[in-house]
Amino acid sequence: MLDPTRLAVVSVLSSARWAEFAFVRSTVAVSASALSKQIGKLEDRGYADVRRGYVGKRPGPGSTSRTADSPHWNGT
């Protein structure tokens, strides 16, 4: 959890129930691939829940949300 990018992502997600990937990317000011890597690590550890969307038949912008029932969050 000591990675600065990961801490910035957790900070953004802690203030919202969910956030779009593009919003988190622009707020944290990292590339899409770097953010995707960090979101994946948070998801693997139960800190985030990722919902992937589609535009037509192609994968499109997704959203990232904190997991409300996770023991890592206080439920607010």
C-alpha positions as CSV (number, residue, x, y, z in Angstrom):
1,M,0.0,0.0,0.0
2,L,3.0,2.3,0.1
3,D,2.9,3.1,-3.6
4,P,2.2,6.8,-4.0
5,T,-0.1,6.2,-7.0
6,R,-2.1,3.6,-5.1
7,L,-2.4,5.9,-2.1
8,A,-3.7,8.7,-4.4
9,V,-6.3,6.3,-5.9
10,V,-7.4,5.2,-2.5
11,S,-7.7,8.8,-1.5
12,V,-10.0,9.6,-4.4
13,L,-12.1,6.5,-3.9
14,S,-12.5,7.1,-0.1
15,S,-14.4,10.3,-0.8
16,A,-16.9,8.7,-3.2
17,R,-19.1,5.7,-3.4
18,W,-17.9,5.2,-7.0
19,A,-15.9,7.0,-9.6
20,E,-15.4,6.6,-13.3
21,F,-12.0,5.4,-14.5
22,A,-11.4,8.6,-16.5
23,F,-12.2,10.8,-13.5
24,V,-9.7,8.9,-11.3
25,R,-7.1,8.9,-14.1
26,S,-7.3,12.6,-14.6
27,T,-7.4,13.3,-10.8
28,V,-4.4,11.2,-10.0
29,A,-2.7,12.3,-13.2
30,V,-1.4,8.9,-14.4
31,S,-1.6,6.9,-17.6
32,A,-4.5,4.5,-18.1
33,S,-2.1,1.6,-18.0
34,A,-0.6,2.7,-14.7
35,L,-4.0,3.3,-13.2
36,S,-5.3,0.0,-14.4
37,K,-2.4,-1.8,-12.7
38,Q,-3.0,-0.1,-9.4
39,I,-6.8,-0.6,-9.6
40,G,-6.1,-4.3,-10.3
41,K,-4.0,-4.6,-7.1
42,L,-6.6,-2.8,-5.0
43,E,-9.4,-5.1,-6.5
44,D,-7.3,-8.2,-5.7
45,R,-7.0,-7.1,-2.1
46,G,-10.7,-6.2,-1.7
47,Y,-10.2,-2.4,-1.6
48,A,-12.0,-1.8,-4.8
49,D,-14.8,-3.2,-7.0
50,V,-14.5,-2.7,-10.7
51,R,-17.5,-2.7,-13.0
52,R,-16.6,-2.8,-16.7
53,G,-19.0,-1.2,-19.2
54,Y,-19.5,-1.6,-22.9
55,V,-19.9,0.8,-25.8
56,G,-21.8,-1.1,-28.4
57,K,-20.1,-4.5,-28.6
58,R,-16.7,-3.2,-27.4
59,P,-15.4,-2.8,-23.9
60,G,-15.7,0.8,-23.0
61,P,-15.2,3.1,-20.1
62,G,-15.6,1.4,-16.8
63,S,-16.1,2.6,-13.3
64,T,-14.3,1.9,-10.1
65,S,-16.0,1.8,-6.7
66,R,-14.9,1.1,-3.2
67,T,-16.4,-2.0,-1.7
68,A,-18.8,-0.8,0.9
69,D,-18.9,-4.1,2.8
70,S,-15.2,-4.6,2.8
71,P,-13.5,-4.6,6.2
72,H,-11.0,-2.1,4.7
73,W,-13.6,0.7,4.6
74,N,-15.6,2.1,7.5
75,G,-18.9,1.8,5.6
76,T,-19.5,5.5,4.9
